[in-house]
Amino acid sequence: MRETNFIKQNKDKWKEFERILEFKEKDPDKLNDLFVQITDDLSYSRTYYPNRSVRVYLNNLAQQVFYSIYKNKRVKFGRFLYFWTDELPQLVYNARDAFRMSFAIFVLSMMIGMLSCKMNPEFPRIILGDAYVDMTIANIDSGDPMAVYKEKGEFGMSLGITANNLYVAFLTFGLGIFFGIGSAGILISNGVMVGAFQYFFIEKGVFLESFLTIWTHGTLEISAIIIAGAAGMTMGQGLAFPGTLTRLQAFQISARRGLKIMFGIAPIIIMAGFIEGYLTRYTETPDIVSAIFIFLCLAFVIGYFIIYPVMKARRGFAKPIKDTELPPDNTQKISFDRIKTSGEIFADIFVFYKKILREIMLLALGAGLVFCAFSYVTSIEDIDRLFSHPTQLFGALTVIRQYFVNDALPFLPIANFLIFTTVAFVPLTYLVKFPDPQKYAEKKWTFYAINYLKMLFPATLISLIIMTGAWYTFLLFTFIAPIIYLWMFVNYWEEINIFQGLGKTFSLISGNFGVLIGLYVLLVLIGILFYGFMDTTFLWFFFDMIGWNLSLEQNTMDEVLSMLLAFSSIFFMTLIYTIMTIGGGLLYFTLLEIEEAPSLKEQIKYIGVRKRIQGMEAEG
């Protein structure tokens, strides 16, 4: 075909393409169709008109289509709707045995708690603590049994309760990794506590008022804990009963299913926190109004998590959940040249984490030992008084700040700045080498020394966030720390100074902040859950074993225990910190592809180029 005929035949289509590309909002599917047609025309022009302007024109048009596809592609609202209307109900229906088991364990534990209170009037003090029981008795005597819900401001109380409930739920889920037994243990603990708490008010003759107040928020809150237990048992089932799959493959599948169920209850937990902070305090609300509200909450839980999944199963789900056999991580490869979702990056983090697990474990071991040695040498107080670890549930999270700011260790901040700079530097060094080992094999030690120094300031900022130790620390770590982790890797990978790196960082997250936060919300929750093992009986059982096998004086034993707690805290923090830094590094490649599309531009160069045995040859 002559060039003039080729242009005449297709020019209207090309003009239409240009018109569509001018629109601010573009349909990703239509752009994909455009791309296919444009590249076909470009390939034809490369073959028959390699030196003509029409080839240059089509090449530029193809680049615009490439950019538009990856710059404006959005997750369809239909995918979001499908999750809530079909996928989550299907997951719940498939896990119905775990749900029944979780509910039965909690109710039985509640009954045990109530029976224990009836048999032993002092049981509530054992479970709830003397301070809480004495305070509640004082409130009952003053005529306001539920005054505890009025002590704090609405916003602060709501935020604190929501964070605590999220932590409890994810801990309940996470402990399911112990073949589901850990989730059952948390359910038993919470069930006994709720039973003792409720029976305490029955004994004091204020059952109705306490019931209508507590279950105003408790209906959603307790339901979420039971569902979290079912999600944990679902995850543990993959380890306990792998079937025809390998245990690792079965666990990966069951963990994904359990995690999706957990995402499904996150809005319920947030709503329960809001209700407890803003509504439960109004104890003077008419009984009928409170009863109706409790009924509506219960109807929602039963309707969505019991009746609706059964109805959907009878009518048939839109499509079955497809579980693929996942290969072990050591055979999985990480792609650095395409745009990935937060979930894909999340999976890549742990693939890479496993590849350098030996180095990370040695790093965590070294960080813990250096921290303890520094504390022992520089302390101006007795060793056994250096650090505290509250025995109540979730106590470890409340005292993290003492490992960064401590009156008995005046130079502790400086030591931590160096320790956690090293903790960030090591995994990022492995990561920068991973995509291009040949390039970084040629680097000199001065290159790594300079990058270590460049990492000091961002790593110090992370430590300063933790040192705030206030209610907003969680928010800072969720919304500010991710930018700093990304900044670290930008400085390292692009070999620029920290000021240029900060500018490039903000350029990458411009318009993509949701991707950044979406990933780090996952990582922060995983970090909290992982650090939560500091509060479990598993760690304390390990400490008890050490005590059983060491014959030491009490003062010496207290010092050993203090150092063990410090070592464990830094060890766990290091493991979490490395996950965060790796996350920032892997996220960089996706953000770079969204903003600049380097790999796509590279692919454009070879459109219309065919492979030959001895290499590449341009067509025509």
N, C-alpha and C positions, 0 to 999 in steps of 0.2 A: 504494500500500500504506500502510495506517495505521502510525503510528510504533510502536504497541504490537505489531502483528504483525511488523514489521521486527525489533524487539528480540527477540521470542519466537523468531523463526526463526533468529537468528544468535547468541543469547547463549551457547549451549553452545560454539560455535566460538571466541568471544571469550575465554571462560574458559579454554579449552584453550591459547589463545595466551598468556594471562597466566601459566599454569602453566609453559609451556615457557620463557618469558622469565626465570623465577625460577631455572632451572638454571644452575650455574656454567659448565659446558661445554655449548656449543650447536652444533648442526649448521648451518653457514653456508648450505647448500643449502635446508634446511627453513626457515630464517629468511627466505630470499629468497622462497620460496613464500608464507609468511605475509605478507610485505610486499605482495605483489601483491594478495592477497585483502583485506587490511586497507584498502589504498588504494582498492580498488573500493568497499568498503562506505563509506569516508569520502567518496568522490566522490558516492555516492548520497545520503548524509545531507546533504551540502552543498546538493544540488539540492532535496531535498524537506523537510528539517528544518533549515534554516540557523540557526535561533535556538534549537534545542533542545539539551539536555544531551548527547544521544547523539552529536551532532557533536563536542562538546568531548572526550568520552570517547574516541572513535575517533581524534581528532587526537593525543591524548596517547599512545595505544597505538601509533600509526604512528611517532611520534617514538622510542619505545622500540625498535621493530623496526629503525628506521634505525640507531640507536646500536649495537644489538647486532650488526648485520651488519658494521659497519665497525670495531667494537671487538674482535670475537672471530673475525673471518675469518682463517683460517690457510691457508697453502699446503699442499695435500694431500701426504701422503707418496707417493702414487702418482706425482706429478709428478717427485719426486726419483728414484723407482725407474725411471720411464720413461727418464730421462736416461741412467742407467747401463746399462740393459738393451736399449734400443732406439735412442735418439737419438745417443749417442756412437758406438756401433758403426756406425750408418748414416753418420755424418760421416766416420769412419775409412775405411769402404768406398768412399765417394764420392771420398775423397782418396787412394786407394790408389796412384795414379801418383806423387803427391808423396811418399808414404811410401817407395816403391821408390827414387826419386831421392835422398832424404835418406839412406837406408841405404847406397846405392851410393857416394855422395860420402864418407860417413864411413869406410867400409871401405877405399876406395881411398886416402884420406888417411892412414889408419893404416898401410897398406902402404908408402906413400911415406915416412912417418916412420921405419919400421923399416929400409927400404932405405937411407935417408940415414944412419942410424946405422952401418949395416954398411960403407958407403963412406967415412964420415968419423967416426972415433971421438970427435971433439970436438963433434959435432952435438948430443948431449944437453945440453952446457953452453950452447949457443946457445939451445936451446928452453926448458930448465928452469932455467938460471941456475947460476953457479958455486957459490953458497952451498948450494943444494939438493943438487947433485951431490956436493959435498965432504961434506956431512952424511950423505948416504946411503952413501957409500963408508965413512965412519967407522962407521956402524951395521953394515954388512956385515962389516967387520973385527972388530967387537966380538961378532959372532955373532948379532945381532938385526937383520936387514935391514929389518924393518917397524916399528922402534922409533918412527918418526915418528907412528904412530897412537896412541901411548901418552903423548905429551908433555903433553897438556892433559886437564882434567877432562871427564867424560862429557857433562854438561849443556852446558857452555860450548862444547865442540867440536861437539856435535850441533847446537846453535842456530846457531853461526857457519857451519857447513858447509851447513845447510839454507838459510839466508839467501843464501849465495853461490850455491848451486845454483839457487835460485829466480830470482835475478838473471840468471845465465847463461842459463837457459831462456827467460825473458821477453825478454832481449836478443836471443837467437837468433830468437825469434818476431818481435819488433818490427822487426828489421832486414829482415824480409821485405817491408817497405813499399817497399824499393828493388827492386821487381819480382821479389822472391825471391832476388836475387843476394846481398844482405846475409846472409840465413840460410845460404846456401851457403858464404859466407866464414867464418862462425863455425864451421860444421861442419868445414871444411877445417882451420882453426886447431886445433880440439880434437882432430880425428882425428890430425893430425901429432903433437901433443903426447902423446896416449895411445900411439901407435905407438912414439915415441922412448922414452917412459917404460918401456913393457913390454920393449922390446929391450935397454934398458940393464941390466935385471936378467938377461936371457938371457945377455948377454955376461959378467956377473959370476958365472954359474953358480948362480943362485938362482931359476931360473924357476918351479919348482913352488910353492915357498913364497910367492913374490911373486904368482903367478897366483891361488892360493887365497885370499890375503889381500885383494888389490886388488879382485877381482871378486866378493867377498862383498857389497860395497856397490855396486861398479861396474856390475853387471848392470842394476840398476834405474836408477842414475844416468846411465849412458851411453844406455840405452834412452830415458830422458826427454829427453835432449838431441837424439837423433835424431828423436823424435816432435815436439819443439818446432821443429826444422828443417822438418819436413813441414808443421806448422801455419803457419809463416812463409811457406813456398812457396805454401800454399793461399791465404793472404791476398794475397800478391803476384800470384797468378794473376788476381785480379779486375782489377788495374791493367794487367797485360800483355795479357790476353785478355778484354776486356769483352763480346764477343759483340754481341748486339742491344741491350744496355743501354748507358746512358751510362757513362763510366769511373767516375764518382763512385758511381752506383748499384751497379755491379758490385763496386766496392771495399768498399762498406758491407756487402754480402751476404757477400763472401768474408772480410772481417775478422771478422764475427760468427761465421762457421763456424770460422775459425782460433782465435778466442778461446775458443770452447766446447771445442775440442780441448785447449787449454792448461789450462782448468779441470779437464779430465779427468785430466791428468797431475800436477796439484798434489799429490794424496795420495801419488803414487809418489815425488815428489821429497822430500817430508817423511819418508816411510818410509826412503828411501835415506840421508838425513841422520841419522836415528835409528840405523840399522844401523852407519854409519861411526863415529858417536860412541860407541855403547855395545857393539857386538859385534865390529867389525873389530879392536879392540885385543887381543883374545884370540887371539894368533897361535899359541898352543900347542894350539888346538883340533885334534882328530884330523883328518887329511886327508879321510877319508871323510865326516865330518860337514860340513866346509866344502864339499866337492864336491856333496853332496846338497842343501845349502842353495842353492848357486849354480844347480844344476839346477832346483830348484823356482821360483826367481825367474825364470829364463829361460823355464820352462814357462808361468808366469803371463803374461809379456809376450807370448809367441808365441800362447798360447791366447786371451787377451782381445783383442789388437790385430791378430791375423792370422786365426786359425781361426774365432773366434766371429763376427766381421763377415761372413765369407764364408758361414758356415752360416746366419746370419740373412738374408742377401741371397737365398740359395736358397729358404728357407722363406717369405720375404716379411716385410718390416718392418711393424710395427703400423700405421704411417701414414707417408707420405712427408713429408720436410722441405719445408715450403712457404716459398719465397722470394718475397717481394713486391717489386715495383719501388718503391724508396724515392725520394721526391722530394728534390731538393736542399735543404740546410738552410735556405736563405733563404726557402723557401716553407713551412717547417714552423712550427707554432705550439706554444707551451708552455702547457699547461693548469695553472692554479694552484688549481683547486677540486676536485681528486679525489685519492684515495690512489694512490700509484704504487709500483712495485717498485724495488729498487735499480738494476736494469738500465734501467728507464725514466728514472729520475733521472739515471743515468750518461749516457744518450743526450741528455737535455735540457741537461746541462752543456755539451756540445760544440755543441749548437744555439745556445745563448746565447753561448757563447765565440766562435763565428763571427760572430755579430751585432755584437760589439764587438771584433773581432780587431784592427782598426786602432788603437783606443785602447789595447788591451793591449800591442801591439807597441811603441807609442810609450812606454808606461809602462815596459816592460822595457828599452828603449833608454835612457831617462832614468835608471832605477835603476842600470844598469851604468855610465853615464858619471859620475853623482854619486858612486858608490862609488869609482871609479878616481881621480877628482879629489880626493876626501877622502883617499884612501890616499897619493896623491902629495904632497899638501901637509903632512900631519901625520906622515908616517913619520919615525921616528928611526933607521932603518936604510937601507942602500942599496936602491933600488927592486927591483933584480934578486934580492934576498934576501927580499923580502916574503912571497912565496907559493911554494909548491912544488907540483909535480904529478907524482907517481910515474909512471914510464913503463910499469909493469906493468899488466896488464888489471885494470879496476875501480879503478884508483888514485884517480880523481876522487872516488869515494864515501868514501874513507878520509880525505880531507883537507878535507871541507866545513867542519869546525869552524874552520879557520884563517881563514875569512871572517867569523867572528863573534867569535873570541877570538884575538888576535895580540899577542905581546909588543912587536912593533915599532910597533903602532898602539894606544896606550893608550886612546884615546877611541872605538875602533871599535864597542863595544857600543852606545853612545849613538847613533851614526850609524845603525847597523842598526835600532835600535828605531824611528827616525823613517822610514827608508827603507821598512821592511816594514809599518809602519802605513799609509803611503801606498799601498803595493802592495795592501793589503787594502781600504782605503777606496774606491779608485777603482772597481773592479768591483762592489762592493756598492752604491755610489751609483747606478750604472746599473741594478742589479737591483731596488732599491727603487722606482725610477721606472717600471720596465717594466710591472708589473701595473696600476698606477694613475698614469699620467703626469700627469693633470689635478691630482690631489691634491698631488703633489710639485712641480708647476710653481709652486705658490703659496708654497713654502717659501723662507725668507730665508737669506742666507749664514750667519747666526748658527746656524741649525738644523744646517747641515753642519759648521760649526766645532765645535759641541758634540759631534756624533757622531764627529768625528775624534778629539777628546780622549777620548771614551769607548772608542775603539778602541785607544788606546795601551797600556792594560794587558793586554788579551787578546793583542795582537800581540807584546808584550814576552814574554809567557809562551811563545809559539811559538818565539821566538828563543832563550829560555833552554833549551828542550828540545833544540834543535839544538846549543847550546853544551855540553851534557853530554858529547857525543862519546864515549860508552861503548857497550858491547855492547847495553845495554837502551834506547838511544836509539830504535831502530827500534820497539820495543814501545810506548814513550811516544808516539811520533808516530802510531802506529796506533790506540792506545786512548784517549789523553788529548787529543791535538790535535784530533780531530773534535769533541769537546765544546766546545772553545774556539772553533772556527770557527762552530759553531752559535750559541754565545753571542754572538759578534760581531753576527750578523745579527739575533738577537732584540732586542738593545739598540737597534739601528738602526731596525728595522721597527716595533717596538711603542712606540718613543719613551719608554723607561723607563731608569732609572739602572742601572749595572752590577750592583748587588746584587739588584735586582728581576729583572734579566735573567738572572742566574745561577739564581735560584729557578725562573723560568719555563722555563729550559733543562732543568733536572733534571726538572721536571714533564713536559715533552714527551718526554724519553727514557725515562721510567719505563715499563718494560714493552716498550719499543721499542728497546732498546740494540742488539739484533741487526741492525735495519734500518740504524742509524747505522754500526756496524762493517762490515756487509756492503758498504756503499757505499764507505767509506774504505779498506778493504782493496784494492778495485779501484783507487781513486785513488792510493794509496801505491805500488802495483805499477806503475801507469802512470808515476808520477813518477820512480821509480827507473829504469825503462826509458828514459824520456826523458832524464834526467840522464846515463844511461849513454852517450849519444852523445858525451859529453865524452871517453870512452875510445876512441872509434872512429878509424879511420884517416881518415875523412872530415874531421874537425875538424883533425887534424894535417896533412893535405894542404893545407887552407886556410891554416894557419899557415906551412907551407913555401912556399906561393906568395907570401905576403907577404915572406918572407925573400929569395926569388929576385928580387923587384922592388924591394927597398930596399937601397941601398948605404950601410951603416952600420958603425961600429966594433962589435966584439964586445960590449963592455960595454953600449953603447947598444941593440944588438939584444936582449941579454938583458933589459934593462929593458922594451923594447917587448913581448917575449914574456910577461914576467911580468904586465904590464897587460892584455894580450890574454886570458891565462888567467883573470885576475880578472874582466874584463868578461864573458867567455863564461859563467863560473860564475854570476855574479849575473843575467845575462840569462836563462839557463835556469831558475834558481831562481825568478825572478819569474814566468815562464810557468807553472811548476808551482804556485807559491803562489796565483796567481789561480784556477787550477782548483779548488784546495782551498776557497778562500773562496766561490766560486760554488756549489760542492757543498753547503756548509753552508746557504747561503741557499735553494737549491731544496729541500733536504731539509726545511727548516722547514715549508713548506706541507703536505707529506705528513704530518708528525708532528702538525701542528695539526689536520688533518682527522681523523686517527685519534683524537686526544684530545678534541677539542671539536666536530668536525663542523660548522663554521660554514656552509659552502656547502650541506650537506644540510639543515640547519635552515631555510635560506633557501628551498630547494626545497619544503619541507613547507608553507610559507605559501601556495604556489600550487597545491597539490593540489586538484583539483576546480574550478580556475579555467580558463575557456576564453578563448581569444584572439579578439578582434574586430578589425576593420580599424582602428578608432580607438583601440584600447588593450586593456585587460583588463577583464573583467566577471565577477563571481562568479556561478556557476550558481545558479539559483533566485532 
